Amino acid sequence: MHECCVKGFQWDGTPVGTAGKLGNNDAYITGSNDDIAIMAIHDAFGWTFENTRLLADHYAREIGATVYVPDFFGGEILPADILRDFSRFGELDMKGFMARNSKANRESEILSCARVLRPRYKRVGVIGFCFGGWGVFRLGAKSHVPPLVDCISTAHPSALEKSEIKNVGVPVQIIAPEFDMAFTPELKEFANRVIPTLGVPYDYQLFPGVEHAFATRGNPNSKKEQKAMVRAKNCAVSWLHHWLHVN
């Protein structure tokens, strides 16, 4: 997770889902498809961020799915007033926050939530942003037999390792901004060189001129980012719809 992940703007609109549970985790739940589920793994904004919930509503409506956004920060929410005031960003203890929400601390919860969904639904997809990026690759690993999920998508993944990229075993989509200190040019090149050799369907979408966090942030002062954000949403919808509505 990085600074620009948490420098965001809320979209217009009101989320239509409800708060519930996915396994032991609190979760935002939207949609009502009994056969198809999507789990969205949030970024540093957390599970209560309106942008993330509005995206979940779009996925539920446009894909035709029940969408879950679990809380993977143990109830911790970065203060909204600080998130909205860039001049106060230094007040956040990002080092401690990242330590509390490391892979070692959160992977078991992410896997547990997917294991709750797998027997309930005929098809299960997962999408992750920033922090959620490494999580979707862990869920889509070929070491899970049978697969925990049927397809994965990620936008501007962070903390992603080459070993996780090499181990993916389900259809995978990467939504990549041109400028990203987390998903670096080296990792982009590695993913685009290695994934096509793994025998899994692969969709790589490059977004020129935008930076890490664009797909959830929604900066109203940047028409380029707003347009890219909508395109990213549409790319994810198309990918997830294709792999979750398989006859």
C-alpha positions, -999 to 999 in steps of 0.1 A, spaced: 0 0 0 13 35 -8 4 71 -2 -15 76 -34 -38 47 -25 -54 68 2 -55 101 -15 -90 97 -30 -123 113 -37 -158 99 -31 -180 94 -61 -216 106 -62 -242 80 -54 -254 59 -25 -244 23 -21 -275 0 -23 -261 -31 -5 -262 -42 31 -237 -49 59 -235 -86 68 -210 -114 72 -188 -136 51 -175 -163 73 -161 -145 104 -155 -112 86 -179 -82 84 -188 -76 47 -206 -53 24 -230 -75 3 -248 -64 -28 -267 -83 -55 -288 -115 -53 -275 -141 -77 -276 -176 -61 -252 -191 -86 -225 -165 -91 -204 -147 -65 -176 -122 -66 -153 -112 -37 -137 -78 -39 -106 -73 -19 -103 -36 -9 -73 -13 -10 -61 9 19 -94 28 19 -110 -3 35 -143 -21 31 -164 10 41 -151 33 14 -180 45 -8 -161 42 -40 -154 5 -34 -190 -1 -25 -203 17 -55 -180 -4 -77 -194 -35 -60 -229 -23 -69 -218 -19 -105 -204 -54 -106 -235 -69 -90 -258 -51 -115 -237 -53 -147 -223 -88 -142 -253 -104 -125 -236 -116 -93 -237 -114 -55 -207 -93 -45 -190 -94 -12 -165 -68 1 -151 -83 34 -132 -63 60 -96 -75 59 -83 -48 82 -97 -62 114 -122 -33 119 -95 -6 115 -105 22 92 -82 50 83 -99 83 94 -120 97 66 -113 133 75 -75 128 71 -80 109 38 -99 138 24 -73 164 36 -40 158 18 -22 183 41 -29 160 71 -16 128 54 15 128 76 -8 121 106 -14 85 94 8 58 108 11 39 75 41 19 87 22 5 116 -10 1 95 9 -19 69 25 -41 95 -9 -49 111 -23 -58 77 6 -78 63 3 -109 41 12 -130 71 -16 -115 92 -43 -114 65 -39 -142 41 -57 -168 62 -88 -145 64 -88 -140 26 -85 -178 20 -112 -185 46 -137 -161 30 -131 -178 -4 -136 -212 11 -170 -201 24 -181 -190 -11 -168 -220 -30 -195 -245 -20 -223 -220 -20 -220 -208 -56 -215 -225 -89 -190 -198 -101 -167 -176 -80 -146 -147 -91 -124 -123 -72 -111 -88 -79 -85 -69 -58 -72 -34 -57 -37 -25 -45 -35 -45 -11 -60 -69 -27 -38 -76 -57 -15 -101 -40 -46 -116 -24 -62 -125 -57 -31 -142 -70 -29 -162 -38 -65 -173 -43 -59 -181 -80 -28 -202 -73 -26 -235 -92 -17 -251 -58 -54 -250 -49 -69 -283 -62 -97 -280 -70 -95 -242 -76 -108 -219 -49 -119 -194 -76 -127 -195 -113 -111 -163 -124 -92 -133 -110 -88 -96 -118 -66 -70 -102 -60 -33 -107 -27 -18 -96 -16 -47 -74 9 -40 -46 32 -64 -27 29 -88 -56 58 -112 -59 72 -130 -90 66 -164 -73 29 -155 -70 27 -145 -107 44 -177 -118 19 -198 -97 -13 -185 -111 -36 -212 -124 -69 -196 -134 -79 -170 -159 -62 -137 -149 -67 -101 -157 -43 -73 -148 -54 -36 -150 -22 -16 -150 -16 21 -148 14 35 -167 29 50 -135 30 26 -106 57 24 -79 41 -9 -67 35 -28 -100 68 -17 -114 79 -18 -151 100 -48 -141 69 -67 -127 49 -56 -157 75 -71 -180 77 -102 -159 40 -108 -159 36 -102 -196 65 -126 -204 56 -154 -179 18 -156 -177 14 -163 -214 35 -195 -209 14 -208 -181 -15 -221 -202 -42 -198 -186 -62 -171 -203 -46 -138 -197 -59 -102 -202 -35 -73 -197 -49 -38 -199 -25 -9 -198 -38 26 -189 -15 53 -202 -11 86 -183 -26 75 -150 -11 63 -118 -15 37 -90 -49 38 -73 -68 53 -103 -93 25 -106 -108 32 -72 -98 68 -64 -119 87 -88 -103 121 -89 -129 146 -101 -102 171 -110 -87 148 -136 -109 140 -166 -82 116 -177 -84 96 -145 -122 97 -144 -123 83 -180 -97 57 -171 -116 47 -140 -147 40 -160 -128 21 -186 -112 0 -158 -146 -8 -144 -158 -18 -178 -128 -40 -184 -133 -58 -151 -170 -62 -158 -164 -77 -193 -137 -101 -180 -156 -113 -149 -189 -117 -168 -172 -138 -195 -156 -163 -170 -185 -164 -145 -213 -169 -170 -198 -200 -186 -225 -225 -198 
